[in-house]
Amino acid sequence: MSIETKNPGKNEILFVWLNRYAGITIKTTSKTLVIDPVDVKPRDFKNVDALLITHEHYDHLDQSLVSEIHKLTQCAVVTDNTSARRLQNAIPSEKLHVIQPNSEVKFGEVSIKAEKCNHPAATPVSFIITSEDGVKIFHTADSLPFPEMATIGEKEKLDVVFCTVGIAPGTSPETGVEIARLTKPKVAVPYHTGSTADFKKFAELLKAEMPNVTCLIPEVGKIYQVSKRT
Ligand SMILES: [Zn+2]
């Protein structure tokens, strides 16, 4: 079943992992957001309110795919500065929102805030998404842990944090668990790997270090539901 035909209940969100990288679709009660889509078919997306890009690397930004999804759905596009420059001929300026750490855009009652991203790209960002019901998702892109993550975790009371465990420079199941340790979410989701061993290691380390955090190992294409912490 497609996430497009499913709706979250009150105080819930749905998400789907799209590829081996940081590609995620998030559905709140009123909006559909797609983050870093690559290796997907544009026609799989029919209703998208906003498409978010964290940085310009090939496994996060596919310019022609972004352009095609935009043409099919008329979605807004929210990106870091470098990706925005690459998209400026494809996306009309009134639909292209450039974002940097500490800036925020809102779509109806849904907030998208950019934060720092500790990754060797030109102007990378991570995203904190707050649903209309206050469900909080931290999409850390390819980030390594950084000290401010602890402050973010305390302030935001995160429900879901996506933690990179591989492929990107310096990342591993250990750095992924460090992100969970700093941000203290209700649910930690390892991603950005094609390796079952990375997932297993992340799950083991998380269980040992933070037994109260739920580990959700995603499968590409499957729909997951997360509710707000109580
Ligand atoms: Zn990446």
Boltz pocket constraint, residues with backbone or C-beta under 6 A from the ligand:
constraints:
  - pocket:
      binder: B
      contacts: [[A, 21], [A, 22], [A, 57], [A, 59], [A, 60], [A, 142], [A, 167], [A, 168], [A, 192]]
      max_distance: 6.0
